[in-house]
Amino acid sequence: MAYYDLERVVDHAQFATVAATDDGALFVFSKEAGETLTFEGDGPPPYLFQRSFTSQRWVKPDIPVYTTGEQQA
């Protein structure tokens, strides 16, 4: 299991979860953020993602995450 962090760029809101895979973490973050998230996209990303294998970490997400335009229920 890895530790994951997501930052919404516009307001610096932070999300955190523990998951087995990047896709699993992105699924959880989609629910928390209220919109479908993906690693595929162009331009400036609305979110930044980070994975860590230790709970002792500095949060500095740097992997771009985009939205599909679909809202999560």
Biopython code that builds the backbone (N, CA, C, O; Angstrom):
import numpy as np
from Bio.PDB.StructureBuilder import StructureBuilder

atoms = [
    (1, "MET", "N", (0.842, -1.178, 0.000)),
    (1, "MET", "CA", (0.000, 0.000, 0.000)),
    (1, "MET", "C", (0.887, 1.241, 0.000)),
    (1, "MET", "O", (1.970, 1.262, 0.585)),
    (2, "ALA", "N", (0.398, 2.256, -0.665)),
    (2, "ALA", "CA", (1.124, 3.516, -0.738)),
    (2, "ALA", "C", (0.229, 4.637, -0.206)),
    (2, "ALA", "O", (-0.993, 4.504, -0.132)),
    (3, "TYR", "N", (0.869, 5.726, 0.155)),
    (3, "TYR", "CA", (0.173, 6.926, 0.611)),
    (3, "TYR", "C", (0.081, 7.875, -0.571)),
    (3, "TYR", "O", (1.047, 8.063, -1.310)),
    (4, "TYR", "N", (-1.099, 8.474, -0.741)),
    (4, "TYR", "CA", (-1.328, 9.364, -1.877)),
    (4, "TYR", "C", (-1.849, 10.705, -1.397)),
    (4, "TYR", "O", (-2.605, 10.788, -0.430)),
    (5, "ASP", "N", (-1.430, 11.752, -2.091)),
    (5, "ASP", "CA", (-1.896, 13.106, -1.830)),
    (5, "ASP", "C", (-2.336, 13.732, -3.139)),
    (5, "ASP", "O", (-1.760, 13.466, -4.194)),
    (6, "LEU", "N", (-3.355, 14.561, -3.060)),
    (6, "LEU", "CA", (-3.844, 15.305, -4.217)),
    (6, "LEU", "C", (-4.048, 16.739, -3.776)),
    (6, "LEU", "O", (-4.584, 16.997, -2.699)),
    (7, "GLU", "N", (-3.622, 17.668, -4.608)),
    (7, "GLU", "CA", (-3.827, 19.090, -4.330)),
    (7, "GLU", "C", (-4.613, 19.716, -5.457)),
    (7, "GLU", "O", (-4.253, 19.572, -6.625)),
    (8, "ARG", "N", (-5.705, 20.425, -5.110)),
    (8, "ARG", "CA", (-6.446, 21.196, -6.101)),
    (8, "ARG", "C", (-5.706, 22.518, -6.262)),
    (8, "ARG", "O", (-5.560, 23.269, -5.298)),
    (9, "VAL", "N", (-5.245, 22.801, -7.453)),
    (9, "VAL", "CA", (-4.356, 23.934, -7.715)),
    (9, "VAL", "C", (-5.018, 25.274, -7.388)),
    (9, "VAL", "O", (-4.375, 26.141, -6.796)),
    (10, "VAL", "N", (-6.268, 25.458, -7.754)),
    (10, "VAL", "CA", (-6.929, 26.762, -7.630)),
    (10, "VAL", "C", (-7.010, 27.251, -6.176)),
    (10, "VAL", "O", (-6.850, 28.446, -5.925)),
    (11, "ASP", "N", (-7.254, 26.355, -5.225)),
    (11, "ASP", "CA", (-7.405, 26.787, -3.835)),
    (11, "ASP", "C", (-6.482, 26.049, -2.862)),
    (11, "ASP", "O", (-6.572, 26.234, -1.648)),
    (12, "HIS", "N", (-5.602, 25.216, -3.403)),
    (12, "HIS", "CA", (-4.626, 24.447, -2.618)),
    (12, "HIS", "C", (-5.271, 23.491, -1.621)),
    (12, "HIS", "O", (-4.647, 23.120, -0.627)),
    (13, "ALA", "N", (-6.527, 23.086, -1.881)),
    (13, "ALA", "CA", (-7.180, 22.087, -1.030)),
    (13, "ALA", "C", (-6.405, 20.776, -1.141)),
    (13, "ALA", "O", (-5.985, 20.385, -2.230)),
    (14, "GLN", "N", (-6.220, 20.103, -0.009)),
    (14, "GLN", "CA", (-5.443, 18.868, 0.048)),
    (14, "GLN", "C", (-6.362, 17.672, 0.332)),
    (14, "GLN", "O", (-7.277, 17.750, 1.152)),
    (15, "PHE", "N", (-6.095, 16.582, -0.360)),
    (15, "PHE", "CA", (-6.795, 15.322, -0.147)),
    (15, "PHE", "C", (-5.727, 14.257, 0.088)),
    (15, "PHE", "O", (-4.646, 14.335, -0.494)),
    (16, "ALA", "N", (-6.012, 13.262, 0.932)),
    (16, "ALA", "CA", (-5.053, 12.198, 1.192)),
    (16, "ALA", "C", (-5.788, 10.872, 1.332)),
    (16, "ALA", "O", (-6.915, 10.824, 1.827)),
    (17, "THR", "N", (-5.139, 9.793, 0.892)),
    (17, "THR", "CA", (-5.699, 8.451, 1.036)),
    (17, "THR", "C", (-4.570, 7.431, 0.994)),
    (17, "THR", "O", (-3.433, 7.753, 0.649)),
    (18, "VAL", "N", (-4.903, 6.202, 1.350)),
    (18, "VAL", "CA", (-3.993, 5.065, 1.220)),
    (18, "VAL", "C", (-4.655, 4.124, 0.226)),
    (18, "VAL", "O", (-5.849, 3.848, 0.333)),
    (19, "ALA", "N", (-3.884, 3.626, -0.747)),
    (19, "ALA", "CA", (-4.448, 2.754, -1.772)),
    (19, "ALA", "C", (-3.373, 1.804, -2.292)),
    (19, "ALA", "O", (-2.181, 2.006, -2.062)),
    (20, "ALA", "N", (-3.816, 0.767, -2.996)),
    (20, "ALA", "CA", (-2.900, -0.224, -3.554)),
    (20, "ALA", "C", (-2.285, 0.236, -4.873)),
    (20, "ALA", "O", (-1.180, -0.179, -5.224)),
    (21, "THR", "N", (-3.006, 1.101, -5.609)),
    (21, "THR", "CA", (-2.533, 1.538, -6.926)),
    (21, "THR", "C", (-2.844, 3.013, -7.143)),
    (21, "THR", "O", (-3.667, 3.599, -6.440)),
    (22, "ASP", "N", (-2.170, 3.602, -8.133)),
    (22, "ASP", "CA", (-2.458, 4.989, -8.507)),
    (22, "ASP", "C", (-3.912, 5.139, -8.940)),
    (22, "ASP", "O", (-4.582, 6.098, -8.558)),
    (23, "ASP", "N", (-4.401, 4.184, -9.743)),
    (23, "ASP", "CA", (-5.787, 4.251, -10.218)),
    (23, "ASP", "C", (-6.779, 4.141, -9.068)),
    (23, "ASP", "O", (-7.817, 4.803, -9.078)),
    (24, "GLY", "N", (-6.470, 3.316, -8.083)),
    (24, "GLY", "CA", (-7.333, 3.196, -6.909)),
    (24, "GLY", "C", (-7.400, 4.501, -6.141)),
    (24, "GLY", "O", (-8.470, 4.915, -5.695)),
    (25, "ALA", "N", (-6.256, 5.148, -5.987)),
    (25, "ALA", "CA", (-6.225, 6.441, -5.301)),
    (25, "ALA", "C", (-6.998, 7.488, -6.091)),
    (25, "ALA", "O", (-7.732, 8.287, -5.510)),
    (26, "LEU", "N", (-6.839, 7.489, -7.408)),
    (26, "LEU", "CA", (-7.542, 8.458, -8.243)),
    (26, "LEU", "C", (-9.053, 8.254, -8.158)),
    (26, "LEU", "O", (-9.807, 9.226, -8.210)),
    (27, "PHE", "N", (-9.502, 7.016, -8.030)),
    (27, "PHE", "CA", (-10.927, 6.724, -7.860)),
    (27, "PHE", "C", (-11.439, 7.361, -6.562)),
    (27, "PHE", "O", (-12.486, 8.009, -6.560)),
    (28, "VAL", "N", (-10.706, 7.178, -5.468)),
    (28, "VAL", "CA", (-11.106, 7.769, -4.186)),
    (28, "VAL", "C", (-11.110, 9.287, -4.277)),
    (28, "VAL", "O", (-12.046, 9.940, -3.815)),
    (29, "PHE", "N", (-10.058, 9.850, -4.877)),
    (29, "PHE", "CA", (-9.978, 11.302, -5.002)),
    (29, "PHE", "C", (-11.098, 11.862, -5.877)),
    (29, "PHE", "O", (-11.573, 12.969, -5.625)),
    (30, "SER", "N", (-11.525, 11.127, -6.890)),
    (30, "SER", "CA", (-12.643, 11.565, -7.732)),
    (30, "SER", "C", (-13.899, 11.725, -6.886)),
    (30, "SER", "O", (-14.636, 12.699, -7.034)),
    (31, "LYS", "N", (-14.138, 10.762, -5.997)),
    (31, "LYS", "CA", (-15.310, 10.840, -5.104)),
    (31, "LYS", "C", (-15.192, 12.050, -4.173)),
    (31, "LYS", "O", (-16.156, 12.791, -3.980)),
    (32, "GLU", "N", (-14.007, 12.240, -3.605)),
    (32, "GLU", "CA", (-13.806, 13.346, -2.657)),
    (32, "GLU", "C", (-13.884, 14.709, -3.339)),
    (32, "GLU", "O", (-14.436, 15.654, -2.776)),
    (33, "ALA", "N", (-13.339, 14.814, -4.536)),
    (33, "ALA", "CA", (-13.318, 16.099, -5.248)),
    (33, "ALA", "C", (-14.647, 16.393, -5.946)),
    (33, "ALA", "O", (-14.930, 17.541, -6.288)),
    (34, "GLY", "N", (-15.461, 15.357, -6.157)),
    (34, "GLY", "CA", (-16.761, 15.557, -6.784)),
    (34, "GLY", "C", (-16.732, 15.626, -8.294)),
    (34, "GLY", "O", (-17.706, 16.055, -8.912)),
    (35, "GLU", "N", (-15.618, 15.206, -8.905)),
    (35, "GLU", "CA", (-15.524, 15.169, -10.363)),
    (35, "GLU", "C", (-14.573, 14.052, -10.780)),
    (35, "GLU", "O", (-13.658, 13.690, -10.041)),
    (36, "THR", "N", (-14.804, 13.514, -11.974)),
    (36, "THR", "CA", (-14.002, 12.410, -12.462)),
    (36, "THR", "C", (-12.611, 12.900, -12.847)),
    (36, "THR", "O", (-12.464, 13.828, -13.643)),
    (37, "LEU", "N", (-11.585, 12.260, -12.265)),
    (37, "LEU", "CA", (-10.202, 12.663, -12.487)),
    (37, "LEU", "C", (-9.473, 11.642, -13.355)),
    (37, "LEU", "O", (-9.792, 10.453, -13.334)),
    (38, "THR", "N", (-8.496, 12.118, -14.115)),
    (38, "THR", "CA", (-7.723, 11.264, -15.014)),
    (38, "THR", "C", (-6.295, 11.788, -15.115)),
    (38, "THR", "O", (-6.035, 12.968, -14.879)),
    (39, "PHE", "N", (-5.367, 10.886, -15.472)),
    (39, "PHE", "CA", (-3.990, 11.303, -15.713)),
    (39, "PHE", "C", (-3.799, 11.817, -17.136)),
    (39, "PHE", "O", (-2.737, 12.343, -17.467)),
    (40, "GLU", "N", (-4.818, 11.671, -17.977)),
    (40, "GLU", "CA", (-4.744, 12.064, -19.389)),
    (40, "GLU", "C", (-5.305, 13.473, -19.574)),
    (40, "GLU", "O", (-6.412, 13.764, -19.120)),
    (41, "GLY", "N", (-4.555, 14.340, -20.232)),
    (41, "GLY", "CA", (-5.037, 15.679, -20.494)),
    (41, "GLY", "C", (-3.933, 16.577, -21.013)),
    (41, "GLY", "O", (-2.772, 16.176, -21.094)),
    (42, "ASP", "N", (-4.305, 17.783, -21.358)),
    (42, "ASP", "CA", (-3.366, 18.766, -21.887)),
    (42, "ASP", "C", (-3.502, 20.068, -21.113)),
    (42, "ASP", "O", (-4.516, 20.326, -20.465)),
    (43, "GLY", "N", (-2.467, 20.872, -21.198)),
    (43, "GLY", "CA", (-2.512, 22.189, -20.585)),
    (43, "GLY", "C", (-2.241, 22.142, -19.097)),
    (43, "GLY", "O", (-1.848, 21.109, -18.555)),
    (44, "PRO", "N", (-2.453, 23.258, -18.450)),
    (44, "PRO", "CA", (-2.220, 23.322, -17.006)),
    (44, "PRO", "C", (-3.208, 22.409, -16.262)),
    (44, "PRO", "O", (-4.414, 22.498, -16.492)),
    (45, "PRO", "N", (-2.719, 21.543, -15.383)),
    (45, "PRO", "CA", (-3.612, 20.627, -14.680)),
    (45, "PRO", "C", (-4.339, 21.312, -13.522)),
    (45, "PRO", "O", (-3.751, 22.142, -12.828)),
    (46, "PRO", "N", (-5.610, 20.971, -13.307)),
    (46, "PRO", "CA", (-6.333, 21.538, -12.174)),
    (46, "PRO", "C", (-5.956, 20.874, -10.844)),
    (46, "PRO", "O", (-6.247, 21.410, -9.775)),
    (47, "TYR", "N", (-5.302, 19.696, -10.915)),
    (47, "TYR", "CA", (-4.894, 18.966, -9.715)),
    (47, "TYR", "C", (-3.457, 18.469, -9.885)),
    (47, "TYR", "O", (-2.967, 18.285, -10.999)),
    (48, "LEU", "N", (-2.798, 18.260, -8.737)),
    (48, "LEU", "CA", (-1.470, 17.646, -8.726)),
    (48, "LEU", "C", (-1.497, 16.471, -7.756)),
    (48, "LEU", "O", (-2.119, 16.550, -6.697)),
    (49, "PHE", "N", (-0.828, 15.389, -8.113)),
    (49, "PHE", "CA", (-0.895, 14.092, -7.442)),
    (49, "PHE", "C", (0.495, 13.697, -6.961)),
    (49, "PHE", "O", (1.502, 14.060, -7.570)),
    (50, "GLN", "N", (0.539, 12.951, -5.862)),
    (50, "GLN", "CA", (1.812, 12.442, -5.344)),
    (50, "GLN", "C", (1.601, 11.085, -4.704)),
    (50, "GLN", "O", (0.569, 10.845, -4.078)),
    (51, "ARG", "N", (2.588, 10.180, -4.858)),
    (51, "ARG", "CA", (2.570, 8.905, -4.148)),
    (51, "ARG", "C", (3.811, 8.816, -3.287)),
    (51, "ARG", "O", (4.861, 9.354, -3.637)),
    (52, "SER", "N", (3.689, 8.133, -2.153)),
    (52, "SER", "CA", (4.806, 7.934, -1.239)),
    (52, "SER", "C", (4.648, 6.569, -0.590)),
    (52, "SER", "O", (3.530, 6.099, -0.381)),
    (53, "PHE", "N", (5.757, 5.941, -0.276)),
    (53, "PHE", "CA", (5.697, 4.632, 0.362)),
    (53, "PHE", "C", (5.989, 4.712, 1.850)),
    (53, "PHE", "O", (6.223, 3.690, 2.494)),
    (54, "THR", "N", (5.978, 5.912, 2.395)),
    (54, "THR", "CA", (6.140, 6.110, 3.829)),
    (54, "THR", "C", (5.154, 7.178, 4.303)),
    (54, "THR", "O", (4.847, 8.118, 3.570)),
    (55, "SER", "N", (4.667, 7.028, 5.519)),
    (55, "SER", "CA", (3.728, 8.022, 6.043)),
    (55, "SER", "C", (4.455, 9.300, 6.462)),
    (55, "SER", "O", (3.815, 10.337, 6.643)),
    (56, "GLN", "N", (5.758, 9.245, 6.618)),
    (56, "GLN", "CA", (6.560, 10.425, 6.946)),
    (56, "GLN", "C", (7.022, 11.061, 5.645)),
    (56, "GLN", "O", (8.020, 10.631, 5.066)),
    (57, "ARG", "N", (6.307, 12.081, 5.178)),
    (57, "ARG", "CA", (6.642, 12.668, 3.889)),
    (57, "ARG", "C", (6.280, 14.151, 3.877)),
    (57, "ARG", "O", (5.427, 14.615, 4.635)),
    (58, "TRP", "N", (6.951, 14.866, 3.001)),
    (58, "TRP", "CA", (6.584, 16.249, 2.713)),
    (58, "TRP", "C", (5.604, 16.212, 1.554)),
    (58, "TRP", "O", (5.846, 15.528, 0.560)),
    (59, "VAL", "N", (4.519, 16.928, 1.670)),
    (59, "VAL", "CA", (3.518, 16.930, 0.611)),
    (59, "VAL", "C", (3.923, 17.942, -0.450)),
    (59, "VAL", "O", (3.864, 19.150, -0.223)),
    (60, "LYS", "N", (4.334, 17.441, -1.606)),
    (60, "LYS", "CA", (4.705, 18.277, -2.753)),
    (60, "LYS", "C", (4.252, 17.548, -4.012)),
    (60, "LYS", "O", (5.083, 17.038, -4.763)),
    (61, "PRO", "N", (2.940, 17.492, -4.250)),
    (61, "PRO", "CA", (2.441, 16.805, -5.439)),
    (61, "PRO", "C", (3.012, 17.407, -6.716)),
    (61, "PRO", "O", (3.144, 18.625, -6.833)),
    (62, "ASP", "N", (3.354, 16.532, -7.684)),
    (62, "ASP", "CA", (3.938, 17.034, -8.922)),
    (62, "ASP", "C", (3.477, 16.277, -10.170)),
    (62, "ASP", "O", (3.941, 16.574, -11.272)),
    (63, "ILE", "N", (2.583, 15.316, -10.018)),
    (63, "ILE", "CA", (2.071, 14.560, -11.163)),
    (63, "ILE", "C", (0.760, 15.215, -11.609)),
    (63, "ILE", "O", (-0.164, 15.315, -10.802)),
    (64, "PRO", "N", (0.645, 15.664, -12.867)),
    (64, "PRO", "CA", (-0.567, 16.354, -13.309)),
    (64, "PRO", "C", (-1.784, 15.429, -13.369)),
    (64, "PRO", "O", (-1.694, 14.284, -13.813)),
    (65, "VAL", "N", (-2.918, 15.950, -12.914)),
    (65, "VAL", "CA", (-4.203, 15.244, -12.956)),
    (65, "VAL", "C", (-5.217, 16.200, -13.558)),
    (65, "VAL", "O", (-5.253, 17.384, -13.223)),
    (66, "TYR", "N", (-6.044, 15.664, -14.456)),
    (66, "TYR", "CA", (-7.042, 16.453, -15.178)),
    (66, "TYR", "C", (-8.451, 15.966, -14.850)),
    (66, "TYR", "O", (-8.624, 14.913, -14.235)),
    (67, "THR", "N", (-9.437, 16.722, -15.255)),
    (67, "THR", "CA", (-10.830, 16.319, -15.093)),
    (67, "THR", "C", (-11.401, 15.910, -16.456)),
    (67, "THR", "O", (-10.959, 16.374, -17.507)),
    (68, "THR", "N", (-12.398, 15.023, -16.393)),
    (68, "THR", "CA", (-13.062, 14.601, -17.628)),
    (68, "THR", "C", (-14.281, 15.457, -17.917)),
    (68, "THR", "O", (-14.877, 15.346, -18.988)),
    (69, "GLY", "N", (-14.656, 16.307, -16.977)),
    (69, "GLY", "CA", (-15.849, 17.133, -17.122)),
    (69, "GLY", "C", (-17.090, 16.477, -16.543)),
    (69, "GLY", "O", (-18.158, 17.089, -16.517)),
    (70, "GLU", "N", (-16.963, 15.230, -16.073)),
    (70, "GLU", "CA", (-18.090, 14.519, -15.466)),
    (70, "GLU", "C", (-18.091, 14.749, -13.964)),
    (70, "GLU", "O", (-17.044, 14.714, -13.317)),
    (71, "GLN", "N", (-19.278, 14.986, -13.416)),
    (71, "GLN", "CA", (-19.439, 15.159, -11.985)),
    (71, "GLN", "C", (-19.632, 13.807, -11.318)),
    (71, "GLN", "O", (-20.266, 12.918, -11.887)),
    (72, "GLN", "N", (-19.091, 13.647, -10.116)),
    (72, "GLN", "CA", (-19.275, 12.438, -9.315)),
    (72, "GLN", "C", (-20.471, 12.630, -8.389)),
    (72, "GLN", "O", (-20.698, 13.725, -7.874)),
    (73, "ALA", "N", (-21.222, 11.575, -8.184)),
    (73, "ALA", "CA", (-22.370, 11.637, -7.274)),
    (73, "ALA", "C", (-21.958, 11.406, -5.850)),
    (73, "ALA", "O", (-22.801, 11.424, -4.953)),
]
sb = StructureBuilder()
sb.init_structure("model")
sb.init_model(0)
sb.init_chain("A")
sb.init_seg("    ")
for serial, (resi, resn, name, xyz) in enumerate(atoms, 1):
    if name == "N":
        sb.init_residue(resn, " ", resi, " ")
    sb.init_atom(name, np.array(xyz, "f"), 0.0, 1.0, " ", f" {name:<3s}", serial, name[0])
structure = sb.get_structure()
